[in-house]
Amino acid sequence: MRWGDGAAGIGMPDARATGWMSKGQVAEALEKSLDFLVASSLDSGVLGGGRPDDAIALLNPHQADVQDYLATAFRAPSREDDPLLLFSRFEKADVRVVGDVVKTRGRVSYREGKRGAVEVTTDVTYVYPVVRAAAGSDEVVRTIVRREVVMSWDDPAKVVIEPGTFSLVSYKADTTNGGCDTYTGYFTPEFSAERAASGSGDGPEVDPYDRSTSMDARMREADDAGCGTATRS
């Protein structure tokens, strides 16, 4: 899959009957999975710091651990309860996304999961060009986020779930120039002045556009290292 504009850069598979779902139901689940990616990571209001209500509406309201995470993440974000693991947000008083296009590259796949569910895996890199919000600012930097979200479209005969919603199996994000060990609920990109003052990160050099490594391997590397330095932005 090549880089594309917004949802166009996300490769979608053909639907086939899987688990408890017919081909048509799988097609609908895939469409709603893409809707979640758009609502969580591409919606202009959410990128501007808004609450991702449309994305949250697609999450199983009976999944207690996820609902606890959501309740805490927006009120008191932390390393464990970080809304940026699922949602892309900038503090509009500080920075704003430039233009209407977010470049993306990624893919969606699916298989039969537990209890006959359709398990959808999304692995997408998002490139957000941003400038300072202050009038007259023209330096553009990029926050680059690779996010993997695994969704379970469960059989309502076996799992307590509302129609049109999915349960979260896992979610993780690897971010470049979004803030290092800062848990404000918003990405906090550095511009040239901050980079000059803080110096480079204490971790290894990282190419944020490289998708040849699996997310699991990339996250293990990130856990073992400090704040890395991007080789490309």
N, C-alpha and C positions, 0 to 999 in steps of 0.2 A: 504494500500500500504506500502510495506517495503522499507527500504533504498536501493538505487541502485546506479550504476555508471552512471553519466551523465544523458542522456535522459532516460535511462532504469528505473530510479527511479520515473518517472512521469507517473502516471496512466492515460491512455487514454480511453475514452468511445467509445462504438460502435456508428457508424453513423446511423441516421434515418432521413427521410425527415422532415424538420422543417422550418417553415416560408416560405420564397420565394425559399428555396433551396431544391433540390432533395437529395436523400440519397448520391449519388455520389458527389454532390457539397459540402455537409456537410463533407464528408470524406476528401475532398481536403482542406476545410477550417480548419479542425482539424489538418491536416498535416502541413499546413502553420503556424498555431498557435504554434505548437511544434517547427517548424523551427525558429520562433521568439524567443522562450525561449532559444533555443540553441545559436542563434546568439547574443542574448543580455546578457546571463548569463553564458554561458559555452565555448564560443569561446576563444581559447588560445590567439589570437591576441588582442581581446577586454580586456581579463583579464590582459594582459600586458600593458594596457593603451591606446590601439588603439581606433580609432573612430569606433563605431558599424554600419558601413555603410550597411551591409547586413540586419541588424535588422531595421534600419531606412527606408530602401527601401520597407519594408512591411507596413509602416504606410501611411495612406491616405494623400497624399500631399496637399489636399484641406481643411484639417482640420486646420483652421487658428490658434486656440489657441495652438494646439500641435506643429505646426511648429514654432510658436513664442517661445515656451518653449525650443525646440531643439536648436534654434538659440542662445538663451541666455545661456542655461545650460552648453554648452561646452566652451563658451567664458568668462562668468562671473557667475560661479556657486554660488548659494545661497540657503537658506532654501526653498524658494518657487520654485526656478529653479535649482533643484539638479539632475544631470544626474543619480545619484545612485538610484533614485526612480525606474528607468527602466533598468539600465545597470550596470553590475558589472565590475569595473575597479580598478586596482592597479597601482601606479606609479612605473614603472619597475626599476627606479634608486634607489628606496628605498626598495621595497620588491618584491618577486616573488612567484608564486604559485608552490608548491612542487609537482612534478610528473605530470601525465597526467589524474588523476582521481579526479573529484569533486563529492562527495557524494550528492545525492538528495533524497528528499521524498516529494511527492505532488500529486495533481490530477487536472484534467481538466474536466469541466462539461459545458453543454450548454443548452440553452432554446431559445424560440422565444422572441425576444426583440422588440424594437419600430419599427414601420413601417414594420413589418414582417422580420426584420433582424434576423440573427442567432447570439446570444450573447454568447460568449465563456468566461468562468471564469477560470483563472489559479491561483492556490494557491500552491506555491512550496517553500520548504526550501532548500537552497544551503549551503554546508559546504566547505569552501576554506581553505586548509592548506597552510600556507605561512611561509617563512623565510626571514630574511634580505637579501638584494641583495649583500651585501659586501661579498667578497671572504672569505671562511672559516666559515661562519655563519651556525650554525646547530640547533638553537633553533626554534622549530616549534610551531606556535600558529595558532588558527583558527578564521577566520571571518565567522560568520554565518548569513545568510540573508534569511528571509522569505519574499517573494514578491508576491503580488496579482495584477494581471493585468486582466482587463475586456475588451474584444475586441468585436466590433460590425462589423460583416460581412454584410454590408448593400446591399440592393437591389439597383442596379445602376439606376433603373427606378424611384427611389424615393429620392436618395441621390447622390450628386456629389462626385464621387469616381473613382479611377482608378482600372482596373481589377487586382485581386491578392493582393489587399491591404485592410486593415481594419481601422476602426475608433476606437480611444481609448475612452472608457466610463469612466474608472478610473484606477489609478495605485497608489500603496502604497508599502512601504517596512519597515520592522522592522529588524534592524541590531544589532548584538552583536559583539563587538570588531572590529568595522569598523571606529571608530572615533566618539566622542561625541561633537555635535555642531561644527564640523569642516566641512566646505563646500569648499573643494578643487577640487571636481570633481573626487576624488579617495578615496577609502577606506584607512584609516590610522590606521592599527592595532597596538595595544600596545604589546610590549614584556616585559619580566620580569623587566628590568631596568626602563621602563616608568611606569609600574604599581607600583613599589616600590616608585618612586618619586612622583607620583600623588595621591596615595592612592586609595581606592575603590570609586565607583561612589556614588553620593548623593541620588540616587533613590533606589527603592526596588530591592530585589534579583529576578532574572528572569532566567527561564530555557529555553534557546533558542531552545531546541529540542522538547519542548512541543507544540503539534499542536491541543490540545483539545479545545483551545479557538479560537473563530473566529477572523479573521483579524480585523474586526471593533472593537471588544471588546479589542483586544490587542493594537490597535492604541489609543483607548480612555485611556487605562491604561498608555501608554507611554506618552501621552500628559499631563496627570495629574502628572507625576513624573519627576524627574531629570534623570541623567545618571545612569542606573541601573548596578548592578553587576551580572554577569552570575554565576549560580550555577554549570554549567558544561561547559566545552569547548572542 
